[in-house]
Amino acid sequence: MNQLAGWDDTIVALATAPGIGAIGVIRISGTKAFAIVNELFPSKDITQQPSHSLHVGFLKQGDEVLDEVVVSLYKSPRSYTGEDVIEISCHGSPFVQQQVIEACLEKGARLAKPGEFTQRAFLNGKLDLAQAEAVADLIASNTAAARKAALHTMRGGFSEKLKALRERMIRFSALIELELDFSQEDVEFADRKQFYELITEMSDTTTKLTASFQLGNVIKNGVSVAIIGKPNAGKSTLLNALLQEDRAIVSEIPGTTRDTIEEVLNIDGILFRLIDTAGIREHSGDIIESAGIERSLEKMKQADLVLFLFDANDTRSAIETLKTEIEKQQLNYLLVANKIDIAGEKEAKEKFTDLDKVVFIAAKQHLHTEVLKQKMVDAVLQGRLNTESTIVTNARHYHALREVEKSLADIRAGLDHKLPGDLLSLDIRRCLHYLGEITGEVTNDDMLDYIFSKFCIGK
């Protein structure tokens, strides 16, 4: 049943991407969907056809043929939105698509707002809120890891665990509030030992979920990687080698790169945003080069991972000093010894191999660049990627879980200090509120409008 007033109308929108293509799909949902399309599809009476059936024929507005189409029927409640839904597959001309949509509008439909189909699915109980948001994440996913994480949440893996814990908390809440009615008798209906166990279990779960957000952010948004080093260390050559194309200008003249260059690379399902920076040296008389160096230092501080490139001919003491300075900055980094084809791979490894986080490459020769890519993945994931487990990728969920953590800590403190049930109930309600915000048991119109406004139209 719709939870909001005014949701009994019928909506229509293009469900496929705008532009010219082989076909376009126009989606219609609502109580009048079958009646509207039936007037435009004289080939047969679709109101008498079974759900989940396909029908080929001409779509007509009066005597004018709009297109030859395939009409897909999904009757309530066995549809994406839970309402009567029809999808019209027409030819992919933007003009044809617009004509079909305008014909539906003339028959009584209205244009759907962004995310309105999925919002109706949520309101009709086909999806909870976390699953609905995962639909948008799946559409926006551009790596295998992002797709798997979104699918896991969309299948309900995240929600089921939280709902089960919330139901158990509600039962304890009811028992504690019942105690308030018998406050004069000083009785306890809620087993405090079992309640402690539940708080511990919920705390462990929420801690793991909030801790996964850092990884979730990497999966969803990618990793910024700053390539840092002295002028002519081979930073632009390394960028080109990783991308396997000539993106950056390479020259033997130190200081060729004056500004940062950014490119994106997909490694094992993780997006790495590579930033080739101006070479860092202590003094430069060139104003433009100096500005580039400042930007390099700023990019270094903002990066999720820093590749410090150095010449394998450099002295060990210089690299040890560099390593000490890096660690003072508390950066996630790899030391990359370049030009081992010149310095000699064996000699370079003997000189630096006992230093942590050193990778040996020859960027110009593409030697061991695949090893570096794997080390970059390991440095970011640190063995944590398992998309069969729940990984929090949504900032709204993360902030709600942090509030749940705080509430659970307050509940535990209240139990430790033997606070009365009325004070415990306040913290329990707060905990339930934020758990409900994640899955949609607790919502308001403004929050829903904000969430679904970020969806594409037609989904």
VOZA-847211 format. One record per residue (C-alpha): residue number from 1; x negated, z negated, y. Coordinates in steps of 0.25 Angstrom, whole numbers. Example, Ala and Ser with C-alpha at 12.3 -4.5 7.8 and 13.67 -1.06 7.14 Angstrom:
2
+-----+-------+-------+-------+
: num :    px :    pz :    py :
+-----+-------+-------+-------+
:   1 :   -49 :   -31 :   -18 :
:   2 :   -55 :   -29 :    -4 :
+-----+-------+-------+-------+
END
This chain:
459
+-----+-------+-------+-------+
: num :    px :    pz :    py :
+-----+-------+-------+-------+
:   1 :     0 :     0 :     0 :
:   2 :    -5 :     3 :    14 :
:   3 :   -10 :    -9 :    21 :
:   4 :    -9 :    -3 :    35 :
:   5 :     3 :     2 :    43 :
:   6 :     4 :    17 :    46 :
:   7 :    -3 :    21 :    33 :
:   8 :     9 :    29 :    27 :
:   9 :     6 :    42 :    34 :
:  10 :    -2 :    54 :    28 :
:  11 :   -16 :    58 :    31 :
:  12 :   -24 :    70 :    30 :
:  13 :   -38 :    74 :    32 :
:  14 :   -49 :    83 :    27 :
:  15 :   -57 :    76 :    16 :
:  16 :   -68 :    85 :    14 :
:  17 :   -79 :    87 :    25 :
:  18 :   -76 :    96 :    37 :
:  19 :   -81 :   110 :    37 :
:  20 :   -81 :   123 :    29 :
:  21 :   -81 :   121 :    14 :
:  22 :   -76 :   126 :     1 :
:  23 :   -64 :   117 :     1 :
:  24 :   -58 :   106 :    10 :
:  25 :   -50 :    94 :     5 :
:  26 :   -39 :    88 :    14 :
:  27 :   -33 :    75 :    10 :
:  28 :   -19 :    70 :    13 :
:  29 :   -15 :    55 :    10 :
:  30 :    -2 :    48 :    12 :
:  31 :    13 :    48 :     9 :
:  32 :    16 :    62 :    14 :
:  33 :     4 :    69 :     8 :
:  34 :    12 :    76 :    -3 :
:  35 :    23 :    80 :     6 :
:  36 :    14 :    85 :    16 :
:  37 :     5 :    94 :     7 :
:  38 :    18 :    98 :    -1 :
:  39 :    23 :   105 :    11 :
:  40 :    10 :   113 :    13 :
:  41 :     8 :   116 :    -2 :
:  42 :    20 :   125 :    -6 :
:  43 :    14 :   128 :   -20 :
:  44 :    20 :   117 :   -27 :
:  45 :    27 :   103 :   -24 :
:  46 :    15 :    94 :   -24 :
:  47 :    24 :    82 :   -23 :
:  48 :    28 :    84 :   -38 :
:  49 :    14 :    86 :   -43 :
:  50 :     6 :    75 :   -50 :
:  51 :    -5 :    67 :   -43 :
:  52 :   -19 :    71 :   -45 :
:  53 :   -15 :    86 :   -47 :
:  54 :   -21 :    98 :   -40 :
:  55 :   -13 :   110 :   -34 :
:  56 :   -17 :   123 :   -29 :
:  57 :    -9 :   131 :   -19 :
:  58 :    -8 :   136 :    -5 :
:  59 :    -6 :   126 :     7 :
:  60 :     4 :   132 :    17 :
:  61 :     9 :   128 :    31 :
:  62 :    22 :   135 :    32 :
:  63 :    19 :   149 :    28 :
:  64 :     4 :   148 :    31 :
:  65 :    -5 :   146 :    20 :
:  66 :   -16 :   136 :    24 :
:  67 :   -25 :   137 :    11 :
:  68 :   -25 :   137 :    -4 :
:  69 :   -28 :   123 :    -8 :
:  70 :   -29 :   113 :   -19 :
:  71 :   -20 :   101 :   -17 :
:  72 :   -24 :    88 :   -25 :
:  73 :   -13 :    77 :   -26 :
:  74 :   -15 :    62 :   -27 :
:  75 :    -2 :    54 :   -27 :
:  76 :    -2 :    39 :   -23 :
:  77 :    -8 :    30 :   -27 :
:  78 :   -17 :    38 :   -36 :
:  79 :   -25 :    43 :   -24 :
:  80 :   -37 :    40 :   -15 :
:  81 :   -29 :    34 :    -4 :
:  82 :   -18 :    28 :   -13 :
:  83 :    -8 :    37 :    -6 :
:  84 :    -3 :    52 :    -9 :
:  85 :   -15 :    60 :    -7 :
:  86 :   -17 :    75 :    -7 :
:  87 :   -30 :    83 :    -6 :
:  88 :   -29 :    98 :    -2 :
:  89 :   -42 :   106 :    -5 :
:  90 :   -42 :   118 :     4 :
:  91 :   -52 :   128 :     8 :
:  92 :   -64 :   122 :    16 :
:  93 :   -61 :   130 :    29 :
:  94 :   -60 :   119 :    41 :
:  95 :   -48 :   128 :    46 :
:  96 :   -40 :   127 :    33 :
:  97 :   -43 :   112 :    32 :
:  98 :   -38 :   110 :    46 :
:  99 :   -25 :   119 :    43 :
: 100 :   -22 :   111 :    31 :
: 101 :   -24 :    97 :    38 :
: 102 :   -15 :   102 :    50 :
: 103 :    -4 :   106 :    40 :
: 104 :    -4 :    92 :    34 :
: 105 :    -4 :    86 :    48 :
: 106 :     8 :    94 :    51 :
: 107 :    15 :    89 :    39 :
: 108 :    14 :    75 :    43 :
: 109 :     0 :    70 :    39 :
: 110 :   -10 :    65 :    49 :
: 111 :   -25 :    66 :    50 :
: 112 :   -33 :    55 :    42 :
: 113 :   -42 :    45 :    49 :
: 114 :   -56 :    43 :    44 :
: 115 :   -56 :    36 :    31 :
: 116 :   -41 :    35 :    31 :
: 117 :   -39 :    40 :    16 :
: 118 :   -49 :    29 :    11 :
: 119 :   -43 :    19 :    21 :
: 120 :   -29 :    22 :    14 :
: 121 :   -36 :    21 :     0 :
: 122 :   -40 :     7 :     4 :
: 123 :   -27 :     3 :    10 :
: 124 :   -20 :     8 :    -2 :
: 125 :   -29 :     0 :   -11 :
: 126 :   -37 :    11 :   -17 :
: 127 :   -50 :     6 :   -12 :
: 128 :   -55 :    -7 :    -6 :
: 129 :   -62 :    -6 :     7 :
: 130 :   -76 :    -7 :     1 :
: 131 :   -73 :     5 :    -8 :
: 132 :   -67 :    13 :     4 :
: 133 :   -79 :    11 :    12 :
: 134 :   -87 :    16 :     0 :
: 135 :   -80 :    29 :     0 :
: 136 :   -86 :    31 :    14 :
: 137 :   -99 :    27 :     9 :
: 138 :   -98 :    37 :    -2 :
: 139 :   -94 :    48 :     7 :
: 140 :  -106 :    45 :    16 :
: 141 :  -116 :    43 :     4 :
: 142 :  -128 :    52 :     4 :
: 143 :  -136 :    47 :    -7 :
: 144 :  -134 :    43 :   -22 :
: 145 :  -136 :    28 :   -19 :
: 146 :  -126 :    28 :    -7 :
: 147 :  -116 :    36 :   -16 :
: 148 :  -117 :    26 :   -28 :
: 149 :  -116 :    14 :   -19 :
: 150 :  -104 :    19 :   -12 :
: 151 :   -98 :    23 :   -26 :
: 152 :  -100 :     9 :   -31 :
: 153 :   -93 :     3 :   -20 :
: 154 :   -82 :    13 :   -20 :
: 155 :   -79 :    10 :   -35 :
: 156 :   -77 :    -4 :   -31 :
: 157 :   -90 :   -11 :   -36 :
: 158 :   -92 :   -18 :   -23 :
: 159 :   -77 :   -22 :   -21 :
: 160 :   -74 :   -27 :   -35 :
: 161 :   -85 :   -38 :   -34 :
: 162 :   -81 :   -43 :   -20 :
: 163 :   -66 :   -43 :   -24 :
: 164 :   -68 :   -51 :   -36 :
: 165 :   -76 :   -61 :   -28 :
: 166 :   -66 :   -61 :   -17 :
: 167 :   -54 :   -64 :   -27 :
: 168 :   -62 :   -76 :   -33 :
: 169 :   -64 :   -81 :   -19 :
: 170 :   -50 :   -80 :   -15 :
: 171 :   -46 :   -88 :   -28 :
: 172 :   -55 :   -99 :   -23 :
: 173 :   -50 :   -98 :    -9 :
: 174 :   -36 :  -100 :   -14 :
: 175 :   -39 :  -112 :   -22 :
: 176 :   -47 :  -119 :   -10 :
: 177 :   -36 :  -116 :    -1 :
: 178 :   -26 :  -122 :   -11 :
: 179 :   -35 :  -135 :   -10 :
: 180 :   -31 :  -136 :     5 :
: 181 :   -16 :  -138 :     1 :
: 182 :   -21 :  -150 :    -8 :
: 183 :   -31 :  -155 :     2 :
: 184 :   -25 :  -169 :     1 :
: 185 :   -27 :  -170 :   -14 :
: 186 :   -42 :  -166 :   -13 :
: 187 :   -41 :  -156 :   -25 :
: 188 :   -50 :  -143 :   -27 :
: 189 :   -43 :  -131 :   -34 :
: 190 :   -56 :  -122 :   -32 :
: 191 :   -67 :  -125 :   -41 :
: 192 :   -79 :  -127 :   -32 :
: 193 :   -89 :  -124 :   -43 :
: 194 :   -82 :  -110 :   -46 :
: 195 :   -81 :  -108 :   -31 :
: 196 :   -96 :  -110 :   -29 :
: 197 :   -99 :  -100 :   -41 :
: 198 :   -90 :   -90 :   -34 :
: 199 :   -97 :   -92 :   -20 :
: 200 :  -111 :   -90 :   -27 :
: 201 :  -106 :   -77 :   -34 :
: 202 :  -100 :   -72 :   -21 :
: 203 :  -113 :   -76 :   -14 :
: 204 :  -122 :   -69 :   -24 :
: 205 :  -113 :   -56 :   -24 :
: 206 :  -112 :   -55 :    -8 :
: 207 :  -127 :   -58 :    -7 :
: 208 :  -131 :   -46 :   -17 :
: 209 :  -121 :   -37 :    -9 :
: 210 :  -126 :   -40 :     5 :
: 211 :  -140 :   -39 :    -1 :
: 212 :  -137 :   -25 :    -6 :
: 213 :  -133 :   -20 :     8 :
: 214 :  -147 :   -17 :    12 :
: 215 :  -148 :    -8 :     0 :
: 216 :  -134 :    -3 :     3 :
: 217 :  -139 :     1 :    17 :
: 218 :  -150 :     9 :    11 :
: 219 :  -141 :    16 :     2 :
: 220 :  -131 :    19 :    12 :
: 221 :  -139 :    22 :    25 :
: 222 :  -153 :    25 :    19 :
: 223 :  -167 :    20 :    22 :
: 224 :  -175 :    22 :    35 :
: 225 :  -190 :    25 :    32 :
: 226 :  -200 :    25 :    43 :
: 227 :  -213 :    32 :    39 :
: 228 :  -224 :    25 :    47 :
: 229 :  -238 :    27 :    49 :
: 230 :  -250 :    31 :    57 :
: 231 :  -251 :    45 :    64 :
: 232 :  -254 :    56 :    54 :
: 233 :  -252 :    47 :    42 :
: 234 :  -243 :    57 :    36 :
: 235 :  -229 :    52 :    40 :
: 236 :  -223 :    66 :    43 :
: 237 :  -229 :    71 :    30 :
: 238 :  -223 :    60 :    22 :
: 239 :  -209 :    63 :    28 :
: 240 :  -210 :    77 :    25 :
: 241 :  -215 :    74 :    11 :
: 242 :  -203 :    64 :     8 :
: 243 :  -193 :    74 :    14 :
: 244 :  -200 :    86 :     7 :
: 245 :  -199 :    94 :    19 :
: 246 :  -207 :    96 :    32 :
: 247 :  -198 :    87 :    42 :
: 248 :  -209 :    81 :    50 :
: 249 :  -221 :    88 :    57 :
: 250 :  -234 :    85 :    50 :
: 251 :  -247 :    86 :    58 :
: 252 :  -261 :    81 :    57 :
: 253 :  -260 :    77 :    71 :
: 254 :  -257 :    62 :    72 :
: 255 :  -244 :    59 :    80 :
: 256 :  -237 :    71 :    76 :
: 257 :  -224 :    64 :    73 :
: 258 :  -219 :    58 :    87 :
: 259 :  -205 :    53 :    83 :
: 260 :  -198 :    49 :    71 :
: 261 :  -192 :    59 :    61 :
: 262 :  -181 :    55 :    52 :
: 263 :  -177 :    61 :    39 :
: 264 :  -168 :    57 :    27 :
: 265 :  -173 :    57 :    12 :
: 266 :  -165 :    54 :     0 :
: 267 :  -173 :    46 :   -11 :
: 268 :  -166 :    42 :   -23 :
: 269 :  -153 :    41 :   -16 :
: 270 :  -158 :    33 :    -4 :
: 271 :  -159 :    40 :    10 :
: 272 :  -172 :    37 :    17 :
: 273 :  -172 :    40 :    32 :
: 274 :  -187 :    44 :    34 :
: 275 :  -193 :    42 :    48 :
: 276 :  -206 :    49 :    51 :
: 277 :  -212 :    41 :    62 :
: 278 :  -223 :    43 :    73 :
: 279 :  -236 :    38 :    68 :
: 280 :  -239 :    24 :    72 :
: 281 :  -252 :    21 :    79 :
: 282 :  -256 :    10 :    89 :
: 283 :  -259 :    19 :   101 :
: 284 :  -254 :    33 :   106 :
: 285 :  -256 :    40 :   119 :
: 286 :  -244 :    49 :   117 :
: 287 :  -231 :    43 :   123 :
: 288 :  -222 :    51 :   113 :
: 289 :  -230 :    47 :   101 :
: 290 :  -230 :    32 :   106 :
: 291 :  -215 :    33 :   106 :
: 292 :  -215 :    39 :    92 :
: 293 :  -223 :    27 :    87 :
: 294 :  -213 :    17 :    93 :
: 295 :  -202 :    24 :    86 :
: 296 :  -210 :    24 :    73 :
: 297 :  -212 :     8 :    74 :
: 298 :  -197 :     7 :    77 :
: 299 :  -193 :    15 :    65 :
: 300 :  -202 :     7 :    57 :
: 301 :  -195 :    -6 :    60 :
: 302 :  -181 :     0 :    58 :
: 303 :  -185 :     7 :    44 :
: 304 :  -180 :     2 :    31 :
: 305 :  -193 :     7 :    25 :
: 306 :  -206 :    10 :    31 :
: 307 :  -217 :    20 :    25 :
: 308 :  -230 :    16 :    31 :
: 309 :  -239 :    29 :    29 :
: 310 :  -254 :    28 :    30 :
: 311 :  -266 :    36 :    26 :
: 312 :  -271 :    33 :    12 :
: 313 :  -285 :    34 :    19 :
: 314 :  -282 :    21 :    28 :
: 315 :  -289 :     9 :    25 :
: 316 :  -283 :    -2 :    16 :
: 317 :  -285 :   -13 :    27 :
: 318 :  -277 :    -4 :    37 :
: 319 :  -265 :    -3 :    27 :
: 320 :  -265 :   -18 :    24 :
: 321 :  -264 :   -20 :    39 :
: 322 :  -253 :   -10 :    40 :
: 323 :  -246 :   -17 :    28 :
: 324 :  -247 :   -31 :    34 :
: 325 :  -241 :   -25 :    47 :
: 326 :  -229 :   -19 :    40 :
: 327 :  -226 :   -31 :    32 :
: 328 :  -225 :   -39 :    45 :
: 329 :  -214 :   -30 :    50 :
: 330 :  -206 :   -33 :    37 :
: 331 :  -204 :   -18 :    34 :
: 332 :  -200 :   -12 :    21 :
: 333 :  -212 :    -2 :    19 :
: 334 :  -221 :     7 :    10 :
: 335 :  -235 :    10 :    13 :
: 336 :  -238 :    25 :    11 :
: 337 :  -252 :    29 :     9 :
: 338 :  -252 :    44 :    12 :
: 339 :  -263 :    55 :    10 :
: 340 :  -268 :    50 :    -3 :
: 341 :  -271 :    64 :    -6 :
: 342 :  -282 :    63 :     4 :
: 343 :  -286 :    49 :     2 :
: 344 :  -285 :    50 :   -13 :
: 345 :  -273 :    43 :   -21 :
: 346 :  -282 :    35 :   -30 :
: 347 :  -290 :    29 :   -18 :
: 348 :  -278 :    26 :   -10 :
: 349 :  -271 :    19 :   -21 :
: 350 :  -284 :    11 :   -23 :
: 351 :  -284 :     7 :    -9 :
: 352 :  -269 :     3 :    -7 :
: 353 :  -263 :     2 :   -20 :
: 354 :  -262 :   -13 :   -20 :
: 355 :  -255 :   -13 :    -7 :
: 356 :  -240 :   -15 :    -9 :
: 357 :  -230 :    -3 :    -5 :
: 358 :  -240 :     8 :    -4 :
: 359 :  -237 :    22 :    -8 :
: 360 :  -247 :    33 :   -10 :
: 361 :  -244 :    47 :    -6 :
: 362 :  -249 :    60 :     0 :
: 363 :  -237 :    65 :     9 :
: 364 :  -243 :    78 :    12 :
: 365 :  -245 :    81 :    -3 :
: 366 :  -231 :    75 :    -7 :
: 367 :  -239 :    66 :   -16 :
: 368 :  -231 :    53 :   -21 :
: 369 :  -220 :    55 :   -11 :
: 370 :  -210 :    53 :   -22 :
: 371 :  -217 :    40 :   -25 :
: 372 :  -215 :    36 :   -10 :
: 373 :  -200 :    40 :   -11 :
: 374 :  -198 :    30 :   -23 :
: 375 :  -206 :    19 :   -16 :
: 376 :  -197 :    21 :    -4 :
: 377 :  -184 :    19 :   -12 :
: 378 :  -190 :     7 :   -19 :
: 379 :  -194 :     1 :    -6 :
: 380 :  -180 :     2 :    -1 :
: 381 :  -171 :    -1 :   -14 :
: 382 :  -181 :   -11 :   -20 :
: 383 :  -173 :    -8 :   -34 :
: 384 :  -160 :   -13 :   -28 :
: 385 :  -152 :     0 :   -29 :
: 386 :  -141 :    -1 :   -40 :
: 387 :  -129 :     6 :   -36 :
: 388 :  -121 :     1 :   -47 :
: 389 :  -122 :   -12 :   -40 :
: 390 :  -115 :   -15 :   -27 :
: 391 :  -123 :   -11 :   -14 :
: 392 :  -117 :   -14 :    -1 :
: 393 :  -118 :    -2 :     9 :
: 394 :  -107 :    -6 :    19 :
: 395 :  -111 :   -14 :    31 :
: 396 :   -97 :   -20 :    32 :
: 397 :   -98 :   -25 :    18 :
: 398 :  -111 :   -31 :    20 :
: 399 :  -107 :   -39 :    33 :
: 400 :   -94 :   -44 :    25 :
: 401 :  -103 :   -48 :    14 :
: 402 :  -112 :   -56 :    23 :
: 403 :  -100 :   -63 :    28 :
: 404 :   -96 :   -66 :    14 :
: 405 :  -109 :   -72 :    11 :
: 406 :  -108 :   -81 :    23 :
: 407 :   -94 :   -85 :    19 :
: 408 :   -99 :   -89 :     5 :
: 409 :  -110 :   -97 :    11 :
: 410 :  -100 :  -105 :    19 :
: 411 :   -91 :  -107 :     7 :
: 412 :  -103 :  -112 :    -1 :
: 413 :  -107 :  -121 :    10 :
: 414 :   -93 :  -126 :    11 :
: 415 :   -92 :  -129 :    -4 :
: 416 :  -106 :  -136 :    -3 :
: 417 :  -101 :  -145 :     8 :
: 418 :   -87 :  -147 :     1 :
: 419 :   -79 :  -142 :    13 :
: 420 :   -64 :  -142 :    12 :
: 421 :   -56 :  -131 :     7 :
: 422 :   -51 :  -126 :    21 :
: 423 :   -65 :  -124 :    26 :
: 424 :   -70 :  -117 :    13 :
: 425 :   -57 :  -108 :    14 :
: 426 :   -62 :  -103 :    28 :
: 427 :   -75 :   -98 :    22 :
: 428 :   -68 :   -92 :    10 :
: 429 :   -59 :   -84 :    18 :
: 430 :   -70 :   -79 :    26 :
: 431 :   -77 :   -74 :    13 :
: 432 :   -65 :   -68 :     8 :
: 433 :   -62 :   -61 :    21 :
: 434 :   -76 :   -54 :    21 :
: 435 :   -75 :   -50 :     6 :
: 436 :   -61 :   -44 :     9 :
: 437 :   -67 :   -36 :    21 :
: 438 :   -76 :   -29 :    11 :
: 439 :   -66 :   -24 :     1 :
: 440 :   -54 :   -23 :    11 :
: 441 :   -45 :   -35 :     7 :
: 442 :   -48 :   -40 :    22 :
: 443 :   -46 :   -28 :    32 :
: 444 :   -41 :   -25 :    45 :
: 445 :   -37 :   -12 :    52 :
: 446 :   -49 :   -11 :    61 :
: 447 :   -59 :   -13 :    50 :
: 448 :   -52 :    -3 :    41 :
: 449 :   -51 :     7 :    53 :
: 450 :   -66 :     5 :    55 :
: 451 :   -70 :     7 :    41 :
: 452 :   -62 :    19 :    38 :
: 453 :   -65 :    26 :    51 :
: 454 :   -79 :    28 :    46 :
: 455 :   -74 :    37 :    35 :
: 456 :   -73 :    52 :    35 :
: 457 :   -59 :    58 :    38 :
: 458 :   -53 :    62 :    25 :
: 459 :   -58 :    50 :    17 :
+-----+-------+-------+-------+
END
